[in-house]
Amino acid sequence: MAYIDASNISKSFPAKSGPRHVLDRVSVSVARGEFVSIVGFMGCGKSTLLNILSGVVPADTGEIHIDGRPVAGVSEHASIVFQNYSLLPWFSALENVRLAVRAARPQWARGEQRKQAERYLSLVGLGNAMHRRPNQLSGGMRQRVAIARAFATEPEVLFLDEPFGALDALTRANLQQELARLCSAAGQNVTTVMISNNLDEALLLSDRIIPMTPGPRATLGPPVAVELPRPRSLLHDEHAVRARTHVVESLTDHVHAANARRARMQSRTGSAESAFVAADSREADI
């Protein structure tokens, strides 16, 4: 049985011209301990799907279960790493992580919570910077704090929304390796869903990659298994090349199909309505 099981998820948002349909009957399942990445074009609805799976945003239709329990709000057994760091600026890195541990483990003594926070800050290489406030840390260090905070709560499920998207290439590569190491150490105890625009990042970290179709009314395409041993190196690996090619072809096919649908719509509608549909679709693909 799937650990995360979502079926027929649809979501739209109000707009001046009428509802903007983002997701259409999306279904996805993730096994316990699996690392799944959802990739696609910017603006296609990936973050909206992650927010729905994690319980941050409700779906219009469909059902989501985590470990057999229906999702109604953010689970106490889940952690989320957002695109921004979401750190409290008036607290040190240590206190930011300890507060998360306190929320997840209120039965622990303060000293035990502090030890847990110190342990995970050390694991992400911030043992000498844990008493600094966020404005005293670089962007990469702040993201390390966010990752340490997520893992320090020892979650059963981890949701990652493009956690390295705003970082420079070197910092991003270092944190990818750090995340891979932490996930490997957690083993079957953590199930991970990551949103990414970076295909190599998905190949480096994932057990499966699932492409998302362009919006509006985005859905998920067939998953691609990444059967590479860990730790991974993507250089000169034939399976990595095949997996990357498969995902790129899937995304490209969906773009061609979407363009064909738009062309058919334009041929059936008046010029004013056609212009509106094309503009709305281009906005969704950005």
Secondary structure, DSSP 8 states (H G I E B T S, - for coil): --SEEEEEEEEEE--TTS-EEEEEEEEEEE-TT-EEEEE--TTSSHHHHHHHHHTSS--SEEEEEETTEE--S--TTEEEE-SS----TTS-HHHHHHHHHHHH-TTS-HHHHHHHHHHHHHHTT-TTTTTS-GGGS-HHHHHHHHHHHHHHT--SEEEEESTTTTS-HHHHHHHHHHHHHHHHHHGGG-EEEEEES-HHHHHHH-SEEEEB--SSSB-B---EE----SS---TT-HHHHHHHHHHHHHHHHHHHHHHHHHHHHHHHS-HHHHHHHHHHHHHHH-
